[in-house]
Amino acid sequence: MTVGQAHPTADGEMEAAAQQDARRLLSLAAECEAAGITRHCLVLRLSSVPAELRKPHHLRLARDALDPLLGASRAQRFILPNDDIAMVWRGPAEAQLSASQHAVTEMFADAAAAMPSVESLWRRLDLPMEAKALRSLVAESLSEHGQRPDGQRGRPLDASALAALEAALAQADVARFARRRAVCVPGQDGRFRGAWEARYLSVDEICSELADGRVASAEPWLCRRLARTLDRRLLALLSANDELRGAGPFGLDLDVASVLGPDFLRFDTALPQLLRGRVTLGFQPADILADLPAFLFARDFARARRYRLMLRLPTCDLLPVLPTEKLGLDLVEIGWSAAATALANTLLDQEASLMLLARADTADAIKWGRTHGIALFEGRAAMPGQPTFAPRPI
Amino acid sequence: MSGRDPTGHGDALPTPRFPPAILAGRSEAGFIPGERHLLAAIERVARAPQGWSAIALHLSRLTPPAPRAHHRRIARALMQDAAQRGDGQVFSLRNGDVVLLARDRAQPPAAVSERLRQLFGREADDAAGLVSEWELPAGSPELLAYTAERLREPEAVTAAEATHPPAGIIDTVAAAIAGARPPDIVHRQVAVHLDPTGTPSGSGMRVAFRELTFSLDVLETRLPATMRPGQDTALLLHLGRYLDQRMLQVLRLDRGSATPLDIGVNADIALHLNLSLPGVLSNAFAVFAEDCRAAGRSLGIEISLVEAVADPPAFARAAARLRRLGARLVLDGVSHLALALSRPALLGADLIKLAWSSRITELPPDDQEALGTGLRDAEPARIVLQRAETEAAVRWGLANGIRLFQGRYVDQMQAVRRMVACPKAAACTLRQCVERAIATGGAGRASCANLPLLDAALPPPGTAPATPLAAKP
């Protein structure tokens, strides 16, 4: 990113202010960590938004959208050099957070297709536990602004970059890349409430930090190979002492082979009894079909250990090709796509109550899902506390 | 007694009092087989055997390629879990079987056995015989005999854990693909249409298409062991792009060469190629498709089911492109399980290649029914039964309405027809005729004295193979 792109109207004064904000935030993170001070933090990662959606008026609107959070106790705002905005506050502020999320979602609603995923745009961090991750984000903001070699960013992951990344991952503490995103159900009060949290390691951020900003998704099969490595690291992370103490229901997206590996067995042993039956494992269709005997064995094993099983379809188009009842799975996730709705209209009614609508980033997606009786939602427009919209008649 | 056994071979136990003949002679390089630990444990339990029982999970009876590493790992984990609840111990035997010796306190042995049968039975011909149970002391003699028998057996070779080579091998493999001589690594194989009302040696068999494939097996023999993609599906699929590029390049360079790689030779036989989605969507493919059209050669492109479901938008674009170019879309790599558990026919392919497996005829009734439904959904006339290596495969296909076949058995039927028609056949064996037809060059093919017949689509009718092929009722 160049200075000009990041701050089209920036003068030296604004840039200096952003540098100062970054230093203040680093200092706050260090202070929380050293003294065990509890704070909540939200980072709106505008740096992940396409350049055409990052014009000065977008940045102003985004700052305004976060204004509700200034009403929280001890709230502070930090504008970082790469246009990211961080908010830090103390104590509960669910209503303010929900209002801000809603405002940001509405702001980008017309350009949902071009927007990054929720986890790339909207980072929640709890201090002091995640102070390291916050410092990493701020450092990234500073380096991205001034030092990142532009030639590397956006290039696809290739064999040698993947090999280097795998070597780096073997040494890296991946805890700082651990993320969660909420999967919600519509509540009786017309607002979404959390059903479980999807837990994952952020591939985008791992590539950004450890692979010079290479884009893993540009090479799907290398990305699948990377995912298998990350499965092992995530399972090891979750198996650590106390990692799951007090945890609520959660979901993991895993390769079939990962469920049959030694790391999963260790995770299964470490899983608290209270969470048994409350963990959902998601599988991709290509992994399932690449080794069906292994999938069937993994499915039966996971079911015997009381995991819920979900098929993750990239779009609705594959719904008729991979019927969940034939595959013996409990849930199916479909990615929202306005183009696929015409097909799905005829297919959903029979199993909508066992469906999760992913990438539900807009009011249209929510309305469509509600109309078709979909039970679970994940996306920028389906955060806890956000309105669920009444289902409209078909 | 510990419920945990991290070594998988049982804890060290006092020297047992069984006859030395049972215990001697099987310990090599300090390795003490699980059988000896099991015998020692049985002896110790024999002092107060009431309430003890043993369960053996016979992983050695799973149908190959099982047992795989994950079967052994999960069997041990589940049985360790049961052991923990009943002061038990788990023993891994050298033939792959796993034995649990436990006190019947928390869980009745029958419940444990049933869970194991349910989980592992799918991959056994005889699910009921997959688990043995012995209640002690009544079952002690039988358990001892079973254990002693295992000690007398040679150690079974077990499937190693699948290894994942470093990602850095991709560049090496890509270089090998680019550098290999095409006749060394490109093979060909016909698929035939069989009419069960005719005889396979006569008008009942005609060539439907000829497929050109890269032989990864041959390629791997030219790579150091540490540089082979092996079973890493993701790496193999990623390598598809290099195979595509090379195949399209080879076929372009060999245009007009009058070799088996010249698309203008035997242009009456439809040509099939395996391509990845990026390969179909590449400019090189558009040029190649135009070359085929100019040569009057029909084209079929085979895309793997895994790729099709991994990226539905790209698959839709590839399918549209193939339709526009007049090429047939073939869905490749569909197993009988995939046909039973999914509906690949809805992906809109012209043909579906179903991989034959001897397991098909041994499926439990529910799975048979699901496969039958899958076959009807896919329409048998659209199915090519590939890897038809045996007469049983062809018989099953014909009985189920399938008419297109590809595989070693088909190659042999074709070779029989050629040899009957060939005046120089006395100098050749059937195997040579089969292998020369598969080769696209090299010394083997050069040894054939009747190349026009070797390459022909329709060898004249001759005698039938040993067994006629009409479908059994």
Interface residues (C-beta under 8 A of the other chain):
Chain A: A159 S160 L162 A163 E166 E219 P220 W221 L222 R224 R225 R228 A257 L260 G261 P262 L265 D268 Q284 P285 A286 L289 A290 D291 L292 P293 A294 L296 F297 A298 D300 F301 A304 P314 T315 D317 L318 P320 V321 L322 P323 K326 L327
Chain B: A66 R68 H70 H71 R73 I74 A77 L78 R115 Q118 L119 R122 E123 A162 H164 P166 A167 G168 I169 I170 D171 A174 D232 T233 A234 L235 L237 H238 L305 V306 E307 V309 A310 D311 P312 P313 A316 S335 L337 A338 A340 L341 S342 R343 P344 L346 L347 A370
